[in-house]
């Protein structure tokens, strides 16, 4: 995706050069073509996602919708809650007794 964006940026620069050349030789049609090409390339350059964004768009939904991952996350949340409850009770009892780490 990054190479496509780089190519579009290069085409937009070339279209700017084409517009300058068209103005030099008084060719309205060539200048219009260069302007439209530049606008199209710039718009596509802006809206094409980067490689990292495209990877996230493809990979994250597969991970989130995976039933095994969802089962793991539920059990992990339960274990974490249990661990925190046990440790908080231990810390509270130590604070009441005045014993600090």
C-alpha positions in Angstrom: 0.0 0.0 0.0 2.9 2.4 0.7 4.3 1.9 -2.8 0.9 2.7 -4.3 0.7 5.9 -2.3 4.2 6.8 -3.4 3.3 6.1 -7.0 0.2 8.4 -6.7 2.3 11.1 -5.1 4.8 10.8 -8.0 1.9 11.0 -10.6 0.5 14.1 -8.8 4.0 15.8 -9.1 4.2 14.8 -12.8 0.7 16.3 -13.4 1.9 19.5 -11.8 4.9 19.5 -14.2 2.4 18.8 -17.1 0.3 21.8 -16.1 3.4 24.0 -16.1 4.5 22.7 -19.5 0.9 23.1 -20.9 0.8 26.7 -19.7 4.2 27.4 -21.4 2.9 26.1 -24.8 -0.6 27.6 -24.4 -2.4 24.2 -24.5 -5.7 24.4 -22.5 -6.6 20.8 -23.1 -3.3 19.5 -21.8 -3.5 21.8 -18.8 -7.1 20.6 -18.0 -5.9 17.0 -18.3 -3.0 17.7 -15.9 -5.3 19.4 -13.4 -7.8 16.5 -13.4 -5.0 13.9 -13.2 -3.5 15.8 -10.3 -6.8 16.1 -8.4 -7.5 12.4 -8.9 -4.1 11.3 -7.8 -4.1 13.6 -4.8 -7.6 12.5 -3.7 -6.6 8.8 -4.1 -3.3 9.5 -2.2 -5.3 11.0 0.7 -7.8 8.2 1.0 -5.6 5.1 0.5 -4.7 3.7 3.9 -1.1 2.9 5.0 0.1 -0.7 5.1 -0.3 -0.8 8.9 -3.9 0.5 8.8 -4.7 -2.0 6.0 -3.2 -4.9 8.0 -5.2 -3.8 11.1 -8.4 -3.7 9.0 -7.8 -7.3 7.8 -6.4 -8.9 10.9 -8.3 -7.4 13.8 -11.8 -8.4 12.8 -10.6 -12.0 12.3 -9.1 -12.0 15.8 -12.1 -10.3 17.4 -14.6 -12.7 15.8 -12.6 -15.9 16.6 -14.6 -18.0 19.2 -11.4 -19.4 20.8 -10.1 -15.9 21.5 -13.4 -14.8 22.9 -13.4 -17.9 25.2 -9.9 -17.2 26.3 -10.7 -13.5 27.1 -13.7 -14.4 29.2 -11.7 -16.9 31.3 -8.8 -14.5 31.6 -11.2 -11.8 32.9 -12.6 -14.2 35.5 -9.2 -15.3 36.6 -8.0 -11.7 36.8 -11.0 -10.6 38.9 -10.5 -13.6 41.2 -6.8 -12.8 41.6 -7.5 -9.1 42.3 -10.2 -9.9 44.9 -7.8 -12.3 46.7 -4.9 -9.8 46.7 -7.1 -6.9 47.7 -8.4 -8.8 50.7 -4.8 -9.7 51.6 -3.7 -6.1 51.3 -6.6 -4.8 53.3 -6.0 -7.3 56.1 -2.3 -6.3 56.1 -3.1 -2.6 56.3 -5.5 -3.2 59.2 -2.9 -5.1 61.1 -0.2 -2.4 60.4 2.1 -4.8 58.5 3.5 -3.1 55.4 5.7 -4.5 52.7 
